[in-house]
Amino acid sequence: MCGRYYVPDEDSAAELREIIEQINRRANAGPVVKTGEIAPSDVAPVLANNRSLAATPFAMRWGYRLGNGKLLFNARNETADAKALFRDGMRQRRCLVPAAHYFEWEKRGKDRIKYAIRPGGASVMYMAGIYRLENGAPVFTILTREPAAAISFIHNRMPVILPKEAAGDWLNIRYDAGDVLADALQDMECRFA
């Protein structure tokens, strides 16, 4: 995944609108999260567990800031649990990143063709993410996987997109992350938005 996804504002699905509205109501300061095309370092809407372990919308910045200043906005699901940087997130700090679609660019010689990609039949998709606190503020990264067959010509990675029925399981830290992701890693139907 190259690092862009899309959260519509006015014309979004009711599900997405409600997530954004809940974040903005809690903030009491007008719009808090960015909508439209989301890029690394933007503050975006994310679902994570609150202290009572209930799924709750939060505003989080996209990308872990490393000591050298580099921004790490994706993590390979195959190795995330084995790496110290991501281990706690995989075990205790999972999140869902809602979007209408994500973007990927195909390289054809010197040209780059931009695609908007989403799962077939869904108006909202939930990407599997993990988060941590940096200077007291939550930041997230999106897990990636091998691409679905239909889009493998574009890029060698794609976000882990959870089926709606697995989204709640992803947030439930009593469930093993690998077990929850197993179904999401099957080949999936992807459409160009």
Contacts in CASP RR format, 6 or more apart in sequence:
PFRMAT RR
TARGET T0000
AUTHOR 0000-0000-0000
METHOD contacts of the structure
MODEL  1
MCGRYYVPDEDSAAELREIIEQINRRANAGPVVKTGEIAPSDVAPVLANN
RSLAATPFAMRWGYRLGNGKLLFNARNETADAKALFRDGMRQRRCLVPAA
HYFEWEKRGKDRIKYAIRPGGASVMYMAGIYRLENGAPVFTILTREPAAA
ISFIHNRMPVILPKEAAGDWLNIRYDAGDVLADALQDMECRFA
1 74 0 8 1.000
1 102 0 8 1.000
1 104 0 8 1.000
1 142 0 8 1.000
1 144 0 8 1.000
1 155 0 8 1.000
1 157 0 8 1.000
1 158 0 8 1.000
1 159 0 8 1.000
2 103 0 8 1.000
2 104 0 8 1.000
2 105 0 8 1.000
2 155 0 8 1.000
3 39 0 8 1.000
3 40 0 8 1.000
3 73 0 8 1.000
3 74 0 8 1.000
3 102 0 8 1.000
3 103 0 8 1.000
4 37 0 8 1.000
4 38 0 8 1.000
4 39 0 8 1.000
4 102 0 8 1.000
4 103 0 8 1.000
5 37 0 8 1.000
5 38 0 8 1.000
5 97 0 8 1.000
5 99 0 8 1.000
5 101 0 8 1.000
5 102 0 8 1.000
5 103 0 8 1.000
5 127 0 8 1.000
5 159 0 8 1.000
6 36 0 8 1.000
6 37 0 8 1.000
6 38 0 8 1.000
6 99 0 8 1.000
6 100 0 8 1.000
6 101 0 8 1.000
6 102 0 8 1.000
6 103 0 8 1.000
6 116 0 8 1.000
6 193 0 8 1.000
7 16 0 8 1.000
7 20 0 8 1.000
7 33 0 8 1.000
7 34 0 8 1.000
7 35 0 8 1.000
7 36 0 8 1.000
7 38 0 8 1.000
7 44 0 8 1.000
7 45 0 8 1.000
7 98 0 8 1.000
7 99 0 8 1.000
7 100 0 8 1.000
8 16 0 8 1.000
8 35 0 8 1.000
8 36 0 8 1.000
8 100 0 8 1.000
9 20 0 8 1.000
9 35 0 8 1.000
9 36 0 8 1.000
12 20 0 8 1.000
12 35 0 8 1.000
12 100 0 8 1.000
13 100 0 8 1.000
13 123 0 8 1.000
13 124 0 8 1.000
15 98 0 8 1.000
15 123 0 8 1.000
15 124 0 8 1.000
16 45 0 8 1.000
16 98 0 8 1.000
16 100 0 8 1.000
16 124 0 8 1.000
19 45 0 8 1.000
19 47 0 8 1.000
19 57 0 8 1.000
19 98 0 8 1.000
20 33 0 8 1.000
20 35 0 8 1.000
20 45 0 8 1.000
20 57 0 8 1.000
22 56 0 8 1.000
22 57 0 8 1.000
23 32 0 8 1.000
23 33 0 8 1.000
23 45 0 8 1.000
23 57 0 8 1.000
23 58 0 8 1.000
23 59 0 8 1.000
24 30 0 8 1.000
24 31 0 8 1.000
24 32 0 8 1.000
24 33 0 8 1.000
27 59 0 8 1.000
32 43 0 8 1.000
32 59 0 8 1.000
33 43 0 8 1.000
33 44 0 8 1.000
33 45 0 8 1.000
33 59 0 8 1.000
34 42 0 8 1.000
34 43 0 8 1.000
34 44 0 8 1.000
37 103 0 8 1.000
38 44 0 8 1.000
38 62 0 8 1.000
38 99 0 8 1.000
39 62 0 8 1.000
40 62 0 8 1.000
40 63 0 8 1.000
40 71 0 8 1.000
40 73 0 8 1.000
41 61 0 8 1.000
41 62 0 8 1.000
41 63 0 8 1.000
41 71 0 8 1.000
42 61 0 8 1.000
42 62 0 8 1.000
43 59 0 8 1.000
43 60 0 8 1.000
43 61 0 8 1.000
43 62 0 8 1.000
44 59 0 8 1.000
44 60 0 8 1.000
44 61 0 8 1.000
44 62 0 8 1.000
44 97 0 8 1.000
45 57 0 8 1.000
45 58 0 8 1.000
45 59 0 8 1.000
45 98 0 8 1.000
46 57 0 8 1.000
46 58 0 8 1.000
46 59 0 8 1.000
46 60 0 8 1.000
46 95 0 8 1.000
46 96 0 8 1.000
46 97 0 8 1.000
46 98 0 8 1.000
46 131 0 8 1.000
46 138 0 8 1.000
46 140 0 8 1.000
47 55 0 8 1.000
47 56 0 8 1.000
47 57 0 8 1.000
47 58 0 8 1.000
47 95 0 8 1.000
47 96 0 8 1.000
47 97 0 8 1.000
47 98 0 8 1.000
47 126 0 8 1.000
47 167 0 8 1.000
47 171 0 8 1.000
48 55 0 8 1.000
48 56 0 8 1.000
48 58 0 8 1.000
48 60 0 8 1.000
48 93 0 8 1.000
48 94 0 8 1.000
48 95 0 8 1.000
48 96 0 8 1.000
48 131 0 8 1.000
48 138 0 8 1.000
48 171 0 8 1.000
49 55 0 8 1.000
49 56 0 8 1.000
49 94 0 8 1.000
49 171 0 8 1.000
49 173 0 8 1.000
50 56 0 8 1.000
53 172 0 8 1.000
53 173 0 8 1.000
55 96 0 8 1.000
55 168 0 8 1.000
55 171 0 8 1.000
58 95 0 8 1.000
58 138 0 8 1.000
60 95 0 8 1.000
60 131 0 8 1.000
60 137 0 8 1.000
60 138 0 8 1.000
60 139 0 8 1.000
60 140 0 8 1.000
61 137 0 8 1.000
61 138 0 8 1.000
61 139 0 8 1.000
61 140 0 8 1.000
62 73 0 8 1.000
62 139 0 8 1.000
62 140 0 8 1.000
62 141 0 8 1.000
62 142 0 8 1.000
63 71 0 8 1.000
63 72 0 8 1.000
63 73 0 8 1.000
63 139 0 8 1.000
63 140 0 8 1.000
63 141 0 8 1.000
64 71 0 8 1.000
64 72 0 8 1.000
64 73 0 8 1.000
64 85 0 8 1.000
64 132 0 8 1.000
64 134 0 8 1.000
64 139 0 8 1.000
64 141 0 8 1.000
65 71 0 8 1.000
65 72 0 8 1.000
65 134 0 8 1.000
65 139 0 8 1.000
66 72 0 8 1.000
72 85 0 8 1.000
72 141 0 8 1.000
73 141 0 8 1.000
73 142 0 8 1.000
74 141 0 8 1.000
74 142 0 8 1.000
74 143 0 8 1.000
74 144 0 8 1.000
74 157 0 8 1.000
74 159 0 8 1.000
75 83 0 8 1.000
75 85 0 8 1.000
75 86 0 8 1.000
75 129 0 8 1.000
75 130 0 8 1.000
75 141 0 8 1.000
75 142 0 8 1.000
75 143 0 8 1.000
75 144 0 8 1.000
76 143 0 8 1.000
76 144 0 8 1.000
76 145 0 8 1.000
76 157 0 8 1.000
77 128 0 8 1.000
77 143 0 8 1.000
77 144 0 8 1.000
77 145 0 8 1.000
77 160 0 8 1.000
77 181 0 8 1.000
77 185 0 8 1.000
78 145 0 8 1.000
80 86 0 8 1.000
80 87 0 8 1.000
80 89 0 8 1.000
80 90 0 8 1.000
80 130 0 8 1.000
80 143 0 8 1.000
80 177 0 8 1.000
81 87 0 8 1.000
81 90 0 8 1.000
81 91 0 8 1.000
81 177 0 8 1.000
81 178 0 8 1.000
86 130 0 8 1.000
86 141 0 8 1.000
88 132 0 8 1.000
89 130 0 8 1.000
89 131 0 8 1.000
89 132 0 8 1.000
90 130 0 8 1.000
90 177 0 8 1.000
91 173 0 8 1.000
91 177 0 8 1.000
92 173 0 8 1.000
93 130 0 8 1.000
93 131 0 8 1.000
93 132 0 8 1.000
94 128 0 8 1.000
94 129 0 8 1.000
94 130 0 8 1.000
94 131 0 8 1.000
94 170 0 8 1.000
94 171 0 8 1.000
94 173 0 8 1.000
94 177 0 8 1.000
95 129 0 8 1.000
95 130 0 8 1.000
95 131 0 8 1.000
95 140 0 8 1.000
95 171 0 8 1.000
96 126 0 8 1.000
96 127 0 8 1.000
96 128 0 8 1.000
96 129 0 8 1.000
96 162 0 8 1.000
96 167 0 8 1.000
96 168 0 8 1.000
96 170 0 8 1.000
96 171 0 8 1.000
97 126 0 8 1.000
97 127 0 8 1.000
97 128 0 8 1.000
97 129 0 8 1.000
97 140 0 8 1.000
97 142 0 8 1.000
97 159 0 8 1.000
98 124 0 8 1.000
98 125 0 8 1.000
98 126 0 8 1.000
98 127 0 8 1.000
99 124 0 8 1.000
99 125 0 8 1.000
99 127 0 8 1.000
100 118 0 8 1.000
100 123 0 8 1.000
100 124 0 8 1.000
100 125 0 8 1.000
100 193 0 8 1.000
101 116 0 8 1.000
101 117 0 8 1.000
101 118 0 8 1.000
101 125 0 8 1.000
101 193 0 8 1.000
102 116 0 8 1.000
102 117 0 8 1.000
102 118 0 8 1.000
102 125 0 8 1.000
102 127 0 8 1.000
102 158 0 8 1.000
102 159 0 8 1.000
103 114 0 8 1.000
103 115 0 8 1.000
103 116 0 8 1.000
103 117 0 8 1.000
104 114 0 8 1.000
104 115 0 8 1.000
104 117 0 8 1.000
104 151 0 8 1.000
104 154 0 8 1.000
104 155 0 8 1.000
104 158 0 8 1.000
105 112 0 8 1.000
105 113 0 8 1.000
105 114 0 8 1.000
105 115 0 8 1.000
105 154 0 8 1.000
105 155 0 8 1.000
106 112 0 8 1.000
106 113 0 8 1.000
106 115 0 8 1.000
106 153 0 8 1.000
106 154 0 8 1.000
106 155 0 8 1.000
115 151 0 8 1.000
115 154 0 8 1.000
115 192 0 8 1.000
116 192 0 8 1.000
116 193 0 8 1.000
117 151 0 8 1.000
117 154 0 8 1.000
117 158 0 8 1.000
117 190 0 8 1.000
117 191 0 8 1.000
117 192 0 8 1.000
117 193 0 8 1.000
118 125 0 8 1.000
118 190 0 8 1.000
118 191 0 8 1.000
118 193 0 8 1.000
119 125 0 8 1.000
119 161 0 8 1.000
119 188 0 8 1.000
119 189 0 8 1.000
119 190 0 8 1.000
119 191 0 8 1.000
120 188 0 8 1.000
120 189 0 8 1.000
120 190 0 8 1.000
120 191 0 8 1.000
121 189 0 8 1.000
121 191 0 8 1.000
122 164 0 8 1.000
125 161 0 8 1.000
126 161 0 8 1.000
126 162 0 8 1.000
126 164 0 8 1.000
126 167 0 8 1.000
126 170 0 8 1.000
127 142 0 8 1.000
127 143 0 8 1.000
127 159 0 8 1.000
127 160 0 8 1.000
127 161 0 8 1.000
127 162 0 8 1.000
128 142 0 8 1.000
128 143 0 8 1.000
128 159 0 8 1.000
128 160 0 8 1.000
128 161 0 8 1.000
128 162 0 8 1.000
128 170 0 8 1.000
128 181 0 8 1.000
128 184 0 8 1.000
129 140 0 8 1.000
129 141 0 8 1.000
129 142 0 8 1.000
129 143 0 8 1.000
129 160 0 8 1.000
130 140 0 8 1.000
130 141 0 8 1.000
130 143 0 8 1.000
131 138 0 8 1.000
131 139 0 8 1.000
131 140 0 8 1.000
131 141 0 8 1.000
132 138 0 8 1.000
132 139 0 8 1.000
133 139 0 8 1.000
142 159 0 8 1.000
142 160 0 8 1.000
143 159 0 8 1.000
143 160 0 8 1.000
143 181 0 8 1.000
144 157 0 8 1.000
144 158 0 8 1.000
144 159 0 8 1.000
144 160 0 8 1.000
145 157 0 8 1.000
145 158 0 8 1.000
145 159 0 8 1.000
145 160 0 8 1.000
145 184 0 8 1.000
145 185 0 8 1.000
146 152 0 8 1.000
146 156 0 8 1.000
146 157 0 8 1.000
146 158 0 8 1.000
146 185 0 8 1.000
147 154 0 8 1.000
147 155 0 8 1.000
147 156 0 8 1.000
147 157 0 8 1.000
147 158 0 8 1.000
148 158 0 8 1.000
148 187 0 8 1.000
148 188 0 8 1.000
148 189 0 8 1.000
148 190 0 8 1.000
149 187 0 8 1.000
150 189 0 8 1.000
150 190 0 8 1.000
151 158 0 8 1.000
151 190 0 8 1.000
158 190 0 8 1.000
160 181 0 8 1.000
160 184 0 8 1.000
160 185 0 8 1.000
161 184 0 8 1.000
161 188 0 8 1.000
162 170 0 8 1.000
162 180 0 8 1.000
162 184 0 8 1.000
163 183 0 8 1.000
163 184 0 8 1.000
166 180 0 8 1.000
166 183 0 8 1.000
166 184 0 8 1.000
169 175 0 8 1.000
169 180 0 8 1.000
170 177 0 8 1.000
170 180 0 8 1.000
170 181 0 8 1.000
172 180 0 8 1.000
END
